[in-house]
Amino acid sequence: MKKLDRFIIWICSKFNRKEIEFIVAGLVKILVDRNPEVKPRDDFKEKHPNYRDFSVDPMPPISEPLKKKIDLVLGKNFLRDISKNTANR
């Protein structure tokens, strides 16, 4: 048995005919948008839970590759060490 079928049976067991007719009339008003205070649930968020759900990284993007900087520093240190070693010979 589906959820809506159980809901309908529950409504029928709790309310009399006049109350059910009043409930149906209220639901029809909501569906034709005569009651702007009450809106039916939009299932778009359920179908697409991650739509527009993102966060922006607070760090700015890297403007130049880090590897080049590291290579330059390592290269300078390497050349300095070699020049010290060759000067000592």
C-alpha positions in Angstrom: 0.0 0.0 0.0 1.4 3.4 -1.0 1.8 6.3 1.4 -1.0 8.3 -0.2 -3.4 5.4 0.0 -2.6 5.1 3.8 -3.0 8.8 4.2 -6.5 8.8 2.5 -7.6 5.9 4.7 -6.3 7.8 7.8 -8.2 10.9 6.8 -11.4 8.9 6.2 -11.1 7.3 9.6 -10.5 10.6 11.5 -12.9 13.0 9.8 -16.6 12.9 8.7 -17.8 13.6 5.2 -18.3 17.4 5.7 -14.8 17.8 7.1 -13.3 15.8 4.3 -15.1 18.0 1.7 -13.7 21.1 3.5 -10.2 19.6 3.4 -10.5 18.8 -0.3 -11.8 22.3 -1.1 -8.9 23.8 0.8 -6.4 21.6 -1.1 -8.0 22.6 -4.4 -7.6 26.3 -3.5 -4.0 25.8 -2.7 -3.4 24.0 -6.0 -5.0 26.8 -8.1 -2.9 29.3 -6.1 -5.8 31.1 -4.5 -4.1 30.9 -1.1 -0.7 32.6 -1.5 0.3 31.9 2.2 0.3 28.2 1.7 2.4 26.7 -1.1 2.7 23.1 -2.0 6.1 21.5 -1.4 8.4 21.7 -4.4 10.1 18.4 -5.0 12.9 20.0 -7.1 15.2 20.1 -4.1 14.6 16.4 -3.5 15.3 15.5 -7.1 18.4 17.7 -7.3 19.8 17.9 -3.7 23.2 19.4 -4.7 21.8 22.1 -7.0 23.6 25.4 -6.1 25.1 23.7 -3.0 28.7 24.8 -3.2 31.3 26.7 -1.3 34.0 29.1 -2.5 37.5 28.4 -1.4 38.7 31.4 0.7 42.3 31.1 -0.7 42.9 32.9 -3.9 43.9 30.7 -6.9 47.6 30.1 -7.5 48.8 32.5 -10.2 51.9 30.5 -11.1 52.9 26.9 -10.6 54.6 26.2 -7.3 56.9 23.7 -8.9 58.9 26.3 -10.8 59.6 28.3 -7.6 60.7 25.2 -5.7 62.9 24.2 -8.6 64.5 27.6 -8.7 65.2 27.6 -5.0 66.6 24.1 -5.1 68.7 24.9 -8.2 70.2 28.0 -6.5 71.1 26.0 -3.4 72.5 23.2 -5.6 74.7 25.6 -7.5 75.9 27.3 -4.3 76.8 23.9 -2.8 78.7 22.8 -5.9 80.6 26.0 -6.1 81.6 25.6 -2.4 82.7 22.1 -3.0 84.7 22.9 -6.1 86.3 25.9 -4.4 87.6 23.7 -1.5 89.5 21.4 -3.9 
